Amino acid sequence: MLKTLGLGLVVMSSFLLSGCNDKASDDTGAANTQKQQTYQWKMVSTWPPNFPVFQDGVERFAKDIETMSDGRMKIQVFAGGQLVPALQSFDAVSQGSVQMGHGAAYYWAGKVPAAQFMSAVPFGMTAKGMNAWFYGGDGLKLWRELYEPFNVVPFPMGNSGVQMGGWFNKKINSLDDIKGLKMRIPGLGGKVFAKAGGNPVLMSGGELYTALERGTLDATEWVGPYHDERLGLHRAAKYYYAPGWHEPGTTLELVVNKTAWDGLPKDLQKIVETAATATNQWMYAQFETLNLGALQKLQQEHNIEVQYFPSDVLAKLKSLTDEVLAEEAAKDPEFARIYKAFQEFRGRIDAWSAVSENVYHAANSKPLVTQEVKQILQQQ
Ligand code: CA
């Protein structure tokens, strides 16, 4: 803004002094035309209409941009299926039929397997690590490289925090209890679950309650206490397990068509980027706040006792995760390259966490969790 004002003043004074300066007048004219231009964009998402936090965040983001740009940029938001099917939103942005989309990078695993590192991988990083990798490390740079061939620019925009391990109709005391278990668990988590002897099932959120209640499913993961309680999953299965080893801090994404992005004036680009960063923080705060309230409700009103996966089950799932990721890396050099960068950053942040958050939580947690964290610390 200051720079623009400065340019305007310089041009005005040169006009007054010399009477005419065609070049400067033309440039200012072009800049003013761009300033007066209104950008009407369309944005699609992968979420159902009114889906709390997820779609709410997208609507909020669009309003923020309109306010910050003083109405110069207006974004019309469409939920999944309203303009294009939810899982075609990335293609719509890539092809330029819409300018923006919101979803999660692991939905595009079929197209870009390495993109899964930009949302969540089993036993990956939490929100703290993901945000540090994107904004402080090279995560965002690598992400931009991955989407470049699709003419798409990505931004982190939301994080679910650590998800829950899911609802089970029986207790998981050992790995044997997973054998043959039909569980809705998508993506790489599903591949690990299959290696552990389980039977991963793909199913959309709207079908989960009925499938679990009727026994078509033995178990399902969804998000966290808030979204799980809204689906009524506590009425369909008794045991609610922690932690969500398969989704420890799922990052959501804003994707922008690169041609449209390049056509935006610099100040509107900065507004979009800033609104995405603010929404990233807002959604994460919403998940955390709503989850803690819902957990309390599940425990106090619905008598749900949270169960913890036994340490040896988690250790096995972790070693199976290493196998799955190594297999994926062997199939795809790009996956191998991103996996290496992810592991490198994660190793460093784990070492830092071992003397910061882990020790703090171990000192400050309830006895049960302290026990678990102590075991993990001893293994490091
Ligand atoms: Ca999930």
Boltz pocket constraint, residues with backbone or C-beta under 6 A from the ligand:
constraints:
  - pocket:
      binder: B
      contacts: [[A, 163], [A, 221], [A, 222], [A, 223], [A, 247]]
      max_distance: 6.0
